C-alpha cells in the first residue's frame, strides 16, 4: 500500500494537493489527527475492498494532537507500513497575502496578527519539514503548476533523488541567508542595475536574463558550477543529507543572482533533482 502524509504550512496548498491525489485515485482523508494515523493505515490495509493508494492531511489544525505525529510515524514503521511525507511550504509574504485575500484568521494567530501565527507554525513544523521526503514551495505558484509538481512525484516518477535542493538568490546588502550550505557570489558579473531600462526589472524578466547571459563569463560560470554540483550532490546523498540550501548572491538580490539561480534550478531539475527555487530579496 502506498501511504502519503500531506502536511505543511497553513495556506500553502494542502487542500489543493489532496484534491489532486484524489483525482488520480488515492483514497483521501483531510484533517486526520496524527494519533489516528496507525489505526487508519491498518484499516485501509485490512479493508475488504482493496485500497492500494492512500493520502491523508495531518497538520496543526489537529491542535495538541499534532504532537503525536512522530510517535505515529514510528508506529507506522513498526507495523511495516511504508509512507512518504509531502510538505507544502510558502514564503511568509505569500501566506500573509493569501490570508488577507480570504479574510480568514490564521489558526495560531491568537494576537490577531497573521504573521505571528505563521512564525509560530513555522517553528512547530521545523522538525517534520526536515524529515519530509518531498517539499514543494508554492510561493507565487499557480494551481496548475502545483498539480504538475505532484504528478511528477506520484505518477511520472521523475524525481529520482532523495534530496531536496533549495536554490536561493539573495542580496549581500541584506545579509547572508543563515541556513545556507553552499554560497556563491556572482557580483563579478556586469550589473544590470546601472542600465536605466533594466534597473527596475529583475532576473525573472527576459530583458535582464538576456543581458546577464550575454556574457561569456556567465555561461562559463554556470557550466563550472553545475559540474561541481553534479559531483558533490551524490556524495551528500551518500552521507544521508536530505536537504541542501544553495545560496547565490549579488549586491541587491534582484538581477544577477536571480538570473543565475533560475538557470541553475532549471539545469538541476533536468537531472531529476527536487529543486525548490526562492528569491529572498527580489521584491525589496
PyMOL commands that set and color helices and strands:
alter all, ss='L'
color gray80, all
select helices_A, chain A and resi 14-23+34-46+60-78+92-102+114-124+126-130+143-154+172-174+192-194+206-212+216-238+256-269
alter helices_A, ss='H'
color red, helices_A
select strands_A, chain A and resi 2-8+27-29+53-57+83-89+134-137+164-171+182-185+243-250+274-279
alter strands_A, ss='S'
color yellow, strands_A
deselect
rebuild
show_as cartoon
